Amino acid sequence: MPLPIGGDTQIATRKKEKIKEPEEYRVILLNDHFTTMEFVVEILMLIFHRTHEEAERIMLEVHRNGRGVAGQYPHDIAQTKVKQVHDTARQHEFPLKCIIEPI
């Protein structure tokens, strides 16, 4: 069926939606005087998938500065990592704490 010429034709246009990347958060390990350095290294390797060398570097940062960045993730993943750290630390009777902060 031919289109009417000179008729009232409307063309539908789509606006491209800009997809917003999720906000990133840092997961910060906090120093305490009871959790062993070896356990912190294990946590960094197990939960944050760091190499042994990276884990040792971050552990020393936590030890020397009182805090260290374990990783950066979208909010939901960062919260899950914090819960995994706290649960694993409690299972091994360590008071290790970590927090998230926006970037």
N, C-alpha and C positions, 0 to 999 in steps of 0.2 A: 504494500500500500504506500503510495508516494506521500511525502510530507507536504503540508500546505505551504505554498510560497507566499512570503509576506505575511504569514499568519502570526499569531501570538504564540511564539515558541519560547520556552524557558529551558535554560541549560542548567543542569544541576552541577554544582562545583563542590568539591570536598576541600576542606581546610586540612592541611597537614598538621597533625597534633604533634607538639614537641614532647617527646618522652623525657621525663625528668628522672635522672639517675637518683637512686636512693641515697640519703645522707649517710656519710661514713662516720664511724665511731672508733676511737682507740680503745683497746682493751689494755688496761694498765695493771700490772702486778705490783703489789705493795709489800715492802719489806717488813719482816717481823723477826724477833730474836729466837724463834723456836723452829721454824721450818728449815730443814737442811738445804744446803745449796744443791746437793744431788737430787733431791726431790723436785726442786724448782726446775732443774734441767730436764728431768723426766716429764714434768707437766708441759713444758714448752715443746718438747719433742712429740709427746702423745696427743695433746689437745690442739696445739698450734702448728703442728707439722713442721717444726724447725729442725734444721740439721743440728748435729751435736755442737758444732762450732758456733752456730748462731745462738743456740740455747745457752751455751756458756757465756757468750758475750752479753746477752740480755740478762742472765742471772747476775753477772758481775755489776751490770748497771743498776739492777734492783738493790744489790748489796751495798754498793757505794753511794747511790743517790736516793735510796729509799723508795724508788719506783722505777719501772721500766715498761716500755711499750712491747707487749707480746704480739700485737697484730692490729689491723684495722679492717672493719667489716661493716656491712649494713646493720642497723639497729637490732633486728631480730637475731641475727647470727651472733652479734656481739653479746647479747644477753644470754644466749645459749652457751657460749664459751665460758662466761662468768659462772653460770650454774654448774657446768662440767668441772671447772676448777674447784669450786667450793665443795661439790659432792665428793670429788676424788680426794681432796685434802682431808675432809672429815673422815672418809673411810680409812685413811692412813694416820688419823689423829694428829693432823697438823692444822694450825690456825691460819693458813695462807689465805689472803684476801686479794680480790681484784675488783676493779671498778671499770665502768665505761665512761668516756667523756666525748662530746662531739668534737669534730675536727674543725 
